[in-house]
Amino acid sequence: MFKHVSIATVAAIVMLVGANAAFALDPISQQSGFSGYIQPGVGYLSIESNTVAKVLSFDLSDKRINDLDDEPDSESTAIFTAPFKLAYTFAGSRTEIFLGTEVGDLLSFDSAQQLGVKQGIGSFGVLQAGLLFSGNVRVWKDPFVTGQNRDDTSRQNMGVQLVWDKIFGSGLELEYSVRKVDIDSEKSGQFLGLADSEQDRLDRNGTIHRASAGYAFKFGRNTLTPQIAIFSEDLDGEAMANTGVDLQLTYLYDGDPVSLVLNGYVGQADYDKSNPVFDKTREDDRYGASATVYYKNPWGWALLGSEPMRFFVTGAYYGVDSNIDFYNQEAILGMGGVAFRWK
């Protein structure tokens, strides 16, 4: 099925593919005043998912399914995205206040805005702290309803993120985030007539912790950044709670007029207890790859005093292979657009 949709925030899409991921924080401006960026783009996105209903106005899965043993159907859409960041710098104190889009968990399609502060601390590096505000994500009240339309409900998450970058002048960055997940109407397993104790094992409310470390190795215009992240989804339902690890390798070529960003990603999540719907304990393998090419326009075109705009094209693939077919996921993205940056 093909639909057209306009999405105001790119966060949910970036979470899928990591196409524009840059591990290190943007440097603090050397001058007081406003800075930031905006990167509007248009493209094509195809997603397979059984669990998340919508991100903003984009349908991610079928309202009606007939068999819990089936893999999800594909939903395709034309998309418009516009990630942004708006910041104000106090150059004398090396302090920056900012508002912008923030990536979240790849599996959950979390999207958020971050309001934060960044502080330079000399040779010790850069510290950042921010509040994360949930995006408009809707999930199924009971994802296991078959033979009739499923009802959706809101999923909110709020939390904080802490980052220490360029530690003691090195390429090392450490990051930690915690988010509280609140599903407005949690009814997982009710349609199947499961006992209360079994429904409790499917509860998706709870707290998500994530910690990561990465190191940027620079070779002239080239930067290679391996990253490892560990996470714990301490959810109320024991069959939904899980822990795991993600590994990512990012390559950046910062050329003129052409720049290139490549990402490779693998991860695994192991769940705590047996899922009462499928009578087995869930295990997920997840993987993906993306490539983004930027080209600085040769005509010096700009927008409201920005640096010369850059054109970009992105291609990406992301997948989740679960031992329970119901939870398999896949995303394919192709996109192009322009990038504006103000310093």
C-alpha positions in Angstrom: 0.0 0.0 0.0 1.4 3.4 -0.9 0.5 6.6 0.8 1.7 10.2 1.0 2.5 11.8 4.3 4.3 14.9 5.6 6.4 14.4 8.8 7.6 17.5 10.6 10.3 15.8 12.5 13.0 13.4 11.2 13.8 11.8 14.5 11.8 8.6 13.9 13.3 8.1 10.4 16.9 8.8 11.6 16.4 6.3 14.4 15.7 3.6 11.7 18.8 4.2 9.6 21.4 6.3 11.3 21.9 7.9 7.9 23.1 11.3 9.3 24.5 10.0 12.6 27.5 11.9 13.9 28.7 10.5 17.2 30.6 13.5 18.5 28.8 16.7 19.7 28.8 19.8 17.4 31.6 22.2 18.5 30.5 25.2 20.6 30.5 28.4 18.5 33.4 30.8 19.0 31.1 33.8 18.9 28.1 34.8 21.0 24.7 34.6 19.3 22.4 32.2 17.5 23.5 29.1 15.4 22.0 25.9 14.2 21.0 23.9 11.2 18.0 22.6 9.3 18.1 19.7 6.8 14.8 19.3 4.8 14.5 16.2 2.6 12.1 14.2 0.6 12.1 10.5 -0.3 10.6 7.0 -0.1 10.3 4.9 3.0 9.1 1.2 3.2 8.6 -0.3 6.7 7.4 -3.6 8.0 6.3 -3.7 11.7 3.5 -5.3 13.7 3.8 -3.4 17.0 3.9 0.4 16.4 0.8 1.9 14.9 1.9 5.4 13.9 4.6 8.0 14.1 2.8 11.3 13.7 0.5 10.7 10.6 2.5 7.8 9.2 1.0 4.4 9.5 3.7 1.8 10.4 1.6 -1.3 10.6 -1.8 -2.8 9.5 -4.8 -1.9 11.6 -6.1 -5.5 11.0 -4.1 -8.7 11.1 -5.4 -12.3 10.7 -2.7 -14.5 12.1 -0.2 -13.9 14.9 2.3 -16.3 13.2 2.6 -14.1 10.1 5.4 -11.6 9.6 4.3 -7.9 9.2 3.2 -6.5 5.9 5.0 -3.7 4.2 3.8 -0.1 4.4 5.3 2.4 1.9 5.2 6.2 1.9 6.6 9.3 0.4 8.1 11.4 3.2 9.1 14.9 4.0 11.5 15.4 6.9 13.2 18.4 8.5 15.5 17.8 11.4 16.8 21.0 13.0 18.7 22.5 15.9 18.5 26.0 17.2 21.2 27.2 19.7 22.4 30.3 21.5 26.0 30.6 22.6 27.5 32.7 25.4 31.1 32.7 24.1 32.7 34.2 27.2 31.6 31.3 29.4 31.7 28.6 26.6 28.0 27.9 27.3 25.4 26.9 24.7 21.6 26.5 25.1 19.8 24.5 22.4 16.6 22.9 21.2 16.6 20.2 18.5 15.7 16.7 17.4 17.1 13.8 19.2 17.4 10.2 18.1 16.1 7.4 20.3 15.7 3.6 20.2 15.9 1.9 16.9 13.4 -0.8 17.8 10.7 1.4 19.4 10.6 4.2 16.8 10.9 6.7 19.7 11.1 10.3 18.6 11.9 13.3 20.8 12.9 16.9 21.1 15.8 17.8 23.4 16.1 21.0 25.4 19.6 21.2 26.8 22.8 23.0 27.7 26.3 22.4 26.5 29.3 23.6 28.5 33.0 23.7 27.5 35.3 22.8 30.4 38.7 23.5 28.8 41.0 20.5 28.6 38.5 18.3 30.3 36.2 18.4 27.2 32.6 19.3 26.7 29.6 18.4 29.0 26.0 18.3 27.8 22.8 17.7 29.7 19.3 17.8 28.2 15.6 17.0 28.8 14.0 14.6 26.3 10.4 15.2 25.3 8.4 12.5 23.6 7.3 12.7 20.0 3.8 11.7 18.8 4.0 7.9 18.7 1.0 5.6 18.8 1.0 1.9 19.5 -1.7 -0.7 19.6 -3.6 -1.0 22.8 -3.6 -4.8 22.3 -1.2 -5.8 19.4 -2.5 -9.4 19.5 -6.0 -8.7 18.3 -6.8 -10.7 15.1 -9.7 -10.8 12.7 -10.8 -7.2 13.5 -9.4 -3.7 13.7 -7.0 -2.9 16.4 -7.3 0.3 18.4 -4.3 2.5 19.0 -3.2 4.5 22.0 -0.5 7.1 22.8 2.9 6.2 24.0 4.8 9.0 25.8 8.4 9.0 26.9 10.3 11.6 28.8 13.8 11.5 30.2 17.3 13.0 30.4 20.5 12.6 28.5 24.1 13.2 29.7 27.1 13.4 27.4 30.8 13.9 28.0 32.6 14.5 24.8 36.3 15.1 23.8 37.4 13.8 27.2 40.7 15.3 28.2 41.2 16.5 24.6 40.8 13.0 23.1 38.3 11.5 20.7 36.4 9.7 23.5 32.8 10.4 24.1 30.5 8.8 26.8 26.7 9.1 26.8 23.9 8.0 29.2 20.2 8.4 28.8 17.1 7.3 30.8 13.5 7.5 29.6 10.2 6.8 31.3 7.7 5.0 29.0 4.0 5.6 29.6 1.4 3.8 27.4 -2.0 5.5 27.9 -4.1 2.3 27.6 -2.1 -1.0 27.9 -4.3 -4.0 27.1 -1.8 -6.5 25.7 -3.2 -10.0 25.7 -6.8 -9.0 26.7 -8.3 -10.1 23.4 -6.8 -13.6 23.8 -8.4 -14.0 27.2 -5.1 -14.5 29.0 -5.0 -14.7 32.8 -4.2 -11.5 34.6 -0.8 -12.8 35.5 0.0 -13.5 31.9 -1.3 -10.1 30.8 1.0 -8.5 33.4 4.0 -10.2 31.7 3.2 -8.3 28.5 3.1 -4.8 30.1 5.1 -2.3 28.0 5.4 0.5 30.6 8.6 1.1 32.4 12.1 2.7 32.2 14.8 2.4 29.5 18.4 2.9 30.3 21.1 3.3 27.6 24.9 3.9 27.9 27.4 4.2 25.1 31.0 4.9 24.4 32.8 5.8 21.2 36.1 7.0 20.0 36.8 9.1 16.9 40.1 8.3 15.2 41.0 11.2 12.8 43.3 10.7 9.8 43.4 14.0 7.9 39.9 14.5 6.4 38.9 11.0 7.4 37.3 10.0 10.8 36.5 6.4 11.9 34.4 6.0 15.0 33.6 2.7 16.5 30.8 2.8 19.2 29.4 0.3 21.7 26.1 0.8 23.5 24.5 -1.3 26.3 20.9 -1.0 27.2 18.3 -2.2 29.7 14.6 -1.9 29.1 13.3 -2.3 32.6 9.7 -2.7 31.6 6.9 -3.8 34.0 6.1 -6.9 31.9 8.8 -9.6 32.4 8.3 -10.9 28.8 8.9 -7.4 27.4 11.8 -6.4 29.6 15.2 -7.0 27.9 18.9 -6.2 27.8 21.3 -6.1 25.0 24.2 -4.5 23.1 24.6 -2.5 19.9 27.7 -2.0 17.9 28.2 0.7 15.3 31.0 1.8 13.0 30.9 5.2 11.4 33.2 6.5 8.6 33.2 10.2 7.7 35.1 11.8 4.8 34.9 15.6 5.3 35.9 16.8 1.8 35.3 19.9 -0.3 32.9 19.9 -2.2 32.0 16.2 -1.4 31.5 14.7 2.0 30.6 11.1 2.8 29.1 9.4 5.8 28.9 5.5 6.1 27.3 3.6 8.9 27.3 -0.1 9.8 25.3 -1.4 12.7 24.6 -4.8 14.5 22.9 -5.5 17.8 21.2 -8.1 19.9 18.4 -8.0 22.6 17.6 -10.8 25.0 14.3 -10.8 26.8 13.8 -11.8 30.4 10.9 -14.3 30.4 8.8 -16.4 28.1 6.1 -14.6 26.1 2.7 -16.2 27.0 1.3 -15.5 23.6 4.0 -17.5 21.7 5.2 -19.7 24.6 8.9 -18.8 24.0 11.4 -16.2 25.2 12.0 -13.6 22.6 15.5 -13.0 21.1 16.2 -10.3 18.5 19.2 -9.8 16.1 19.2 -6.3 14.5 21.4 -4.9 11.8 21.6 -2.1 9.3 23.7 0.0 6.9 23.5 3.5 5.4 25.3 5.9 3.2 24.9 9.6 2.8 26.7 11.9 0.3 26.8 15.7 0.7 27.8 18.0 -2.2 28.5 21.7 -1.5 26.7 23.7 -4.2 29.3 25.5 -6.5 27.2 28.7 -6.8 27.4 29.7 -3.2 23.6 29.5 -2.6 22.6 30.2 1.0 19.6 30.9 3.1 19.3 33.9 5.4 23.0 34.2 5.9 23.7 30.5 6.2 26.9 28.8 5.0 26.7 27.7 1.3 23.9 25.0 1.2 24.8 21.4 0.6 22.8 18.9 -1.4 22.5 15.3 0.0 21.3 11.9 -1.0 20.8 9.0 1.5 20.2 5.2 1.1 19.7 2.9 4.0 18.5 -0.5 5.2 17.6 -1.6 8.7 16.2 -5.0 9.9 15.2 -6.9 13.0 15.3 -10.7 12.9 13.4 -12.2 15.9 12.9 -15.8 16.8 9.2 -14.8 17.0 8.1 -13.9 13.4 5.5 -11.5 14.8 8.3 -9.1 15.9 10.4 -9.1 12.7 10.9 -5.6 11.3 12.4 -4.0 8.2 13.0 -0.5 6.9 14.3 0.7 3.5 14.9 4.4 2.9 15.9 6.6 -0.1 16.0 10.3 0.3 17.5 13.6 -1.1 17.4 17.2 0.1 19.4 20.2 1.1 21.3 21.1 4.3 21.7 24.7 5.7 24.0 25.5 8.7 24.4 28.8 10.6 27.5 29.4 12.8 
